[in-house]
């Protein structure tokens, strides 16, 4: 059974469904172009993985390791993006400044041992708070929204508070970039308010020249570990969407996530 929604939300869902069904631009997949020259950035960082770079309006998507870019992996904490969207849209979290009190349990990540707003919880990637959100959303609504947004294989399984960490949910780097592009352009079946709030929550860097929005992730509960960094750059009316995942088989790999992406962005004249 589909969860009940207010009439304005239902109308928005219908409009979005019609648009994406009828729009040739929305359904036309860009051509994948391999960038073997990017291999040196991965080699220099000592990591193995893939990177997708999608520019708005381009007929091609540039990729290092196209086979891996199409392979689904657990999203880990990059799922905090759709989790935030769903929590805000359903009212489970009324707004980005909603405070979640610390439960008093001491955890190894010190930043988690405090009262946090939703925005702060996203930025420090606080797993317990997002598990609480998922439980409050509940399996039925979560399954419906993940499917409605077209997020990866949309398989949330049976464990409502761990499915993105060690469950069956899978998403590829290509799918991550496409999902973020829809979020950037109000192309998800959600209110514009919700999407605007989450876009602002994702701001990682803001300069006079543009904005970098991003989220990291690490599949720390499974072997082999995979580390993510996904997001996009905005400069005026131009946008470039990126999604990287790498094998996180040594401690230095975590820092390499951002380093590889930023090196590629700099080589392409995109960021900073």
Legacy VTK file of the C-alpha trace (Angstrom):
# vtk DataFile Version 3.0
C-alpha trace
ASCII
DATASET POLYDATA
POINTS 272 float
0.000 0.000 0.000
1.302 3.460 -0.905
1.537 5.778 2.118
-1.004 8.570 2.258
0.255 12.043 1.354
-1.283 15.529 1.365
-2.978 16.481 -1.906
-0.239 18.997 -2.922
2.372 16.275 -2.579
0.278 13.826 -4.585
-0.138 16.405 -7.327
3.604 16.974 -7.403
4.251 13.243 -7.686
1.854 12.947 -10.610
3.416 15.929 -12.402
6.915 14.547 -11.954
5.859 11.110 -13.150
4.303 12.586 -16.286
7.330 14.795 -16.982
9.872 11.994 -16.701
7.726 9.671 -18.790
7.239 12.159 -21.596
10.502 14.106 -21.662
12.998 12.722 -24.221
15.815 14.616 -22.535
15.081 12.972 -19.211
15.021 9.459 -20.652
18.005 9.761 -22.997
21.107 8.294 -21.381
24.378 10.064 -22.195
27.168 8.178 -23.975
29.911 6.892 -21.685
33.376 8.110 -22.616
36.421 6.500 -20.988
39.133 8.773 -19.615
42.275 6.597 -19.402
44.318 9.715 -18.610
42.622 9.885 -15.204
44.247 6.580 -14.226
47.381 8.435 -13.135
45.440 10.251 -10.419
44.305 6.948 -8.928
47.797 5.480 -9.256
49.408 8.509 -7.624
46.975 8.192 -4.716
47.591 4.449 -4.438
43.954 3.465 -4.861
41.744 1.489 -7.245
38.296 2.672 -8.189
36.072 4.589 -10.538
35.075 8.202 -11.124
32.097 9.540 -13.043
31.898 13.165 -14.181
28.657 14.395 -15.717
28.278 17.941 -17.000
24.848 19.474 -17.377
23.762 19.535 -21.005
26.542 17.236 -22.188
25.715 14.271 -24.396
28.517 12.292 -22.796
29.463 11.209 -19.282
33.200 10.949 -18.643
34.341 7.895 -16.711
37.436 6.222 -15.341
36.769 2.441 -15.400
33.358 2.239 -17.056
32.748 -1.364 -15.962
33.137 -0.461 -12.303
31.127 2.749 -12.754
28.139 0.599 -13.737
28.546 -1.820 -10.813
26.332 -1.423 -7.771
27.790 -1.062 -4.291
26.324 -0.385 -0.864
25.824 3.379 -0.636
26.906 3.558 3.028
26.678 7.137 4.309
25.944 8.606 0.882
22.445 7.270 1.645
22.170 10.075 4.180
21.207 12.216 1.180
17.970 10.333 0.364
17.429 9.599 4.070
17.469 13.364 4.741
15.110 14.001 1.840
12.611 11.416 3.057
12.833 12.532 6.695
12.111 16.143 5.740
9.377 15.293 3.241
7.507 13.067 5.708
7.944 15.465 8.627
9.998 12.996 10.648
12.527 15.845 10.746
10.645 19.169 10.571
13.689 21.059 9.312
17.479 21.109 8.995
17.777 22.838 12.381
15.819 20.133 14.189
17.908 19.059 17.194
18.470 15.400 18.007
19.554 14.979 21.639
22.552 12.781 22.330
21.428 9.491 23.845
24.353 9.465 26.269
26.080 6.493 24.671
29.801 7.195 24.256
30.945 6.387 20.728
34.388 6.273 19.126
33.643 9.248 16.850
33.709 12.178 19.265
31.578 14.430 17.060
28.654 12.045 17.550
28.682 12.478 21.336
26.628 15.667 21.395
23.250 17.118 20.579
23.194 17.644 16.811
20.936 19.349 14.315
19.997 17.444 11.183
22.519 19.475 9.178
25.277 18.811 11.713
24.393 15.103 11.771
24.775 14.989 7.986
28.095 16.828 8.007
29.646 14.578 10.697
27.856 11.548 9.211
26.241 10.532 12.507
24.999 6.988 11.958
22.886 6.680 15.164
20.788 9.743 14.318
20.144 8.547 10.778
19.247 5.099 12.082
16.722 6.797 14.363
15.302 8.694 11.391
14.984 5.478 9.368
13.126 3.732 12.193
10.712 6.656 12.493
10.139 6.721 8.729
9.409 3.004 8.898
9.785 0.189 6.355
6.649 0.907 4.321
7.288 4.589 3.734
11.022 4.084 3.284
10.517 1.402 0.648
7.978 3.512 -1.205
10.127 6.650 -1.274
13.376 4.907 -2.208
11.565 3.300 -5.133
9.767 6.526 -6.116
13.088 8.376 -6.250
14.637 5.635 -8.388
17.550 5.188 -6.001
19.785 2.327 -7.172
18.113 -1.075 -7.017
15.677 0.311 -4.376
16.016 -2.901 -2.308
15.881 -1.936 1.372
15.460 -5.523 2.567
14.133 -6.159 6.075
16.538 -4.266 8.354
15.194 -0.714 8.408
18.177 0.810 10.215
21.118 -0.955 8.516
20.066 -1.690 4.924
22.360 0.992 3.476
25.308 -0.184 5.604
25.207 -3.962 5.218
21.973 -4.834 3.440
20.884 -5.438 -0.143
20.673 -1.854 -1.354
23.070 -1.197 -4.233
23.806 1.861 -6.336
26.427 2.465 -9.015
28.571 5.543 -9.522
26.637 6.292 -12.713
23.363 6.080 -10.793
24.718 8.298 -8.022
25.605 11.046 -10.503
22.198 10.810 -12.202
20.408 10.918 -8.829
22.318 14.032 -7.786
21.540 15.697 -11.105
17.837 15.158 -10.476
18.208 16.557 -6.953
20.026 19.646 -8.245
17.255 20.385 -10.759
14.204 19.685 -8.578
13.720 16.485 -10.573
12.836 14.164 -7.685
9.221 13.430 -6.642
9.532 15.681 -3.589
8.605 19.225 -2.647
10.927 21.970 -3.836
11.355 22.993 -0.192
12.724 19.590 0.752
15.169 19.467 -2.146
16.369 23.034 -1.534
16.975 22.309 2.150
19.046 19.204 1.434
21.043 20.956 -1.277
22.021 23.564 1.299
22.861 20.883 3.868
25.309 19.369 1.371
27.444 22.503 0.974
31.070 21.526 1.546
32.808 24.614 0.160
31.528 27.986 -0.945
33.737 30.548 -2.698
33.271 33.673 -4.771
33.490 31.444 -7.863
31.065 28.691 -6.955
29.778 26.020 -4.602
30.863 22.454 -3.957
28.193 20.160 -2.491
29.177 16.626 -1.479
28.810 13.629 0.823
31.227 10.853 1.708
30.561 7.225 2.578
32.376 4.099 3.760
31.066 0.524 3.800
32.886 -0.228 7.058
30.640 -3.160 8.029
31.412 -5.339 5.015
34.511 -6.716 3.306
35.946 -5.469 1.048
35.364 -1.904 2.174
34.382 0.669 -0.427
34.717 4.423 0.083
32.548 6.985 -1.696
32.612 10.713 -2.410
29.708 12.071 -4.435
28.455 15.551 -5.175
28.523 18.407 -7.632
30.095 21.754 -8.445
28.049 24.841 -9.291
29.455 27.855 -11.107
26.752 30.271 -12.185
24.276 28.227 -14.194
26.802 25.453 -14.877
26.931 22.194 -12.922
29.225 19.179 -12.931
28.192 16.031 -11.050
30.729 13.522 -9.766
30.656 10.128 -8.090
33.758 8.288 -6.978
34.129 4.955 -5.263
37.398 3.234 -4.396
38.576 0.132 -2.588
39.268 1.242 0.984
41.803 -1.458 1.791
44.240 0.815 3.656
43.834 3.868 5.947
45.196 6.329 3.391
42.366 5.493 1.011
39.912 7.613 3.004
41.852 10.807 2.375
42.325 9.765 -1.254
38.593 10.022 -1.925
38.530 13.800 -2.015
42.104 14.107 -3.262
41.451 12.141 -6.451
38.210 13.959 -7.241
39.658 17.393 -6.595
42.723 16.627 -8.697
40.522 15.591 -11.612
38.261 18.617 -11.179
41.309 20.891 -11.151
42.766 19.217 -14.258
39.468 19.834 -16.059
39.361 23.483 -14.961
36.208 22.926 -12.892
37.253 23.408 -9.256
38.475 25.477 -7.567
LINES 1 273
272 0 1 2 3 4 5 6 7 8 9 10 11 12 13 14 15 16 17 18 19 20 21 22 23 24 25 26 27 28 29 30 31 32 33 34 35 36 37 38 39 40 41 42 43 44 45 46 47 48 49 50 51 52 53 54 55 56 57 58 59 60 61 62 63 64 65 66 67 68 69 70 71 72 73 74 75 76 77 78 79 80 81 82 83 84 85 86 87 88 89 90 91 92 93 94 95 96 97 98 99 100 101 102 103 104 105 106 107 108 109 110 111 112 113 114 115 116 117 118 119 120 121 122 123 124 125 126 127 128 129 130 131 132 133 134 135 136 137 138 139 140 141 142 143 144 145 146 147 148 149 150 151 152 153 154 155 156 157 158 159 160 161 162 163 164 165 166 167 168 169 170 171 172 173 174 175 176 177 178 179 180 181 182 183 184 185 186 187 188 189 190 191 192 193 194 195 196 197 198 199 200 201 202 203 204 205 206 207 208 209 210 211 212 213 214 215 216 217 218 219 220 221 222 223 224 225 226 227 228 229 230 231 232 233 234 235 236 237 238 239 240 241 242 243 244 245 246 247 248 249 250 251 252 253 254 255 256 257 258 259 260 261 262 263 264 265 266 267 268 269 270 271
